[in-house]
C-alpha cells in the first residue's frame, strides 16, 4: 500500500472553484530514487549559472504522476467526482507496475519549461489513463492536454540554463540512472493551490480497486 506522502486536506466548502487533478503519488522508496536523480541533475545543471534565478526544483514530497488534469472545479461537485472515480476503479483488479525511464523536458531541450523523469508506458497504465479520461469526459470540460505522456516533474525553469542541451547530453551519456520499479496501489484526487514558490499539492481522497476513498 502506498503511504500518504501528501498532506491530506479536508474537502473545501467555499464556493470558489478549486484546481484538481488525479495522480499516482510515489511511495517513499520511489521518492528516494527520484530525489537521487534530481540531485544528480542539479550537479550538472547548476554549474555556471544562478540556480535560484533560473530553476525552481520540485520538493520530493510533491513528486507525482498526473493521470488526468481536471482544472477548476466547484467544491460542490467534488463528491460526484469521487463517486465517478470509484466507478472507474471498479473495472480494475490491479493497478500498473511502473518503471522510471530516462529524463526529458517540455516542450524541448532548446527551450525547456519543465524537466521530468519519465515512466515507461505500458498497457495497464494506458488503460488507467484512458478509463479516467472516458469517465470524466462527459462530466466536465477537459482540455486536449488533460492527459499526457507519463512523467514526474522534478524542476520548472524560469530562465533557460546556460548550455542546457549540452548538459542534458552529458547526463544522457552517464551510467547513473537508478533502476526503480513499483506496484501502484492507488490513484489520488489532488488539489493544486497556487503559492509564491509554485503550486502546493494536497490530497483530497485516494482510490484503489480494493478500497474506497480515504482508505476505508
N, C-alpha and C positions, 0 to 999 in steps of 0.2 A: 504494500500500500504506500502511495506517495505521501510524504509528510507535507503539512501546510507551511511552506516557506513564505507565503504572502500573509500579511496581516488580514484577518477576517474583518469585514465591515458589515455592520447591521444595514439592512436594506434601507435606502433613503426614502423618506416620506414626504419631502418637499416636492413642489410641483415642477421645479426646474428640471429639464432633461439631463440625463447622465450619460456619459460616454462609455459604451460597453463593448466587450468582445469575449469570445470563447477561446481558451488557450489550454495547452498542455504545459504544466509547470514542472520543471525537472526536480527530482529528489536531491538530497544533499550530496550524494556521491557524484552525480552528474554536474551539479553546480561546482563541485571541486574541480572536475575536469575542465569545465568551461572557464573557470577562473584562471587555471593554468594556461589555457590557450590565450585568454585575454592578456595575461601578464607577459607572455612571450611576444605577442603582437606589439604591446606597448614598448618593450625594449627596442624594437626595431623602428617603430614609427616615431617615437618621441626623441630621436636623435636629430638635433639641428633645428628645432623649432619650439615655440612656446606651446606646450600641450594644453595649458589652461585656456589659451585663446582659440586653439584650433579644434580640440576634440572634447566631447563630453562622454566619458566612459560610463557604461551602464553598471550600476551596482549589482553584484551577484544575486542578491535577494530578489531582484527584479527580472532576472532572466526568464523568458517564456517563449513558447512556440505558438503563434496565433493560428487557430483553426478557422475562425470566422470573425470578421470585424462587423459589428452591428451599427456603430455610430451612435448618435444622440437619441436616447430612448426616454419617454416619460416614465417616472418611477412607478406609476400605476400599472404599467404593462409588464413589469419585471416578473410578477407571479405567473403570468401567462407564458413568458419565455421559459421559465423553469419547468412548467408542465410540458412544453414542447421539447425541451432538451431531454427530459426523462423519456418521452416517447421516442425520440431519435436514438437514445442509448439502448432502448429495449430491443432493437434489431441486432445488437452485437452480443456475442458470448464472451469475447475478449477484445482488448484494445491492441493497437500496434506495438511492435517492438521497434524502437528507434535506434539508429546508429549515427553518431556525429560524423560528418563527412566534409572536410575542407572549409575554407573561408572565402568570402566574396564580399561584394559591395553593390548597393543600388544607387544610381542606375548603372554606373560603370566605373572602372578603376580610374579613368581620366577625369571624372567629375563625381566623386563619391559623396553621398549624403548619409548613408547607413553602412556600417560594417557588420557583417554577420558570420556566424558559424552555421553551416548547413547541416541538415539532417537528410540522410539518404531516403529518397522517396521509395515507397513500396505500396503494394496493393492495399493492405489494410488501412494505411494512412490515407491513401487517396479515397477509399470508401468512406472513411470517417469524415473527411472534409466534404465530400460530395453529399453525404447524408445530412450534415448540418446545413449546407447551402440549400439543399432541396427543402428541408423542413422549414427554414425561415424565409425563403424567397417570397412566399405569398403572404407572410405575416407583416413584414416590414420592408421598406425600400432599401435595397442593397446596392452598393456601387460595384463597378466592374472589378475593383481591387479588393472586394470583401474577402476573397480567398487568394492566397498567394503561394509562391514557392516556399516549402517548409524551411524555416530558418529561425535562428535565435540571435537577436540583435545584441552586440557587445559594445558598440560605440556609435555615436552620431557626430557628424562633422559640422562645425561652424564655418571653418575655412579649409581649403584644400591643403593638406600637409605637403611640405616640400618633397619632391621626388617620390610621391606616393606610389605610383605604378611600379617604379624600380624597387622600392622597398617591399611591395607585395610580391614581386617576383622572387626576391630573396627568401621571403617566408615560404613560398611555394616550393622552393628547391631544397629547403632544410628538412631533415628527417626528424621532426619534433612532434608531429601531431599525435596526441594520445588516443588510443583506441577506447571507445566508450559505447556500450550498448545497454539499453534499459527497456524494461517492460512498462508500458504506460498503463496505469490503473484507473485514471480518472481524467475528466475534462472539467475545466473550471470556468465559471462565469465571472468575468473580471470587470472592475470599474477603473477607468483611467481618469485621474484628477490632475489637471494642469498645475505646474508649480514653477518657481523661478529657475530651478535647475533641471527642468524637464518634467514629464508626467510621472506621477506616482500610481502604482497599480495595487489595488486591493481586491481580495476575493469576496464575492457575494455568495457563491454556492459551488459545490463540487458534485459531479455526476459520474456514475460508473455503471457497467452492466449489472453489477451485483447489488448496489445500494442506491438509495435515492439521494437527493440533495442534502448537504450538511453531514454526510456520513451516517445518517440514521437508517 
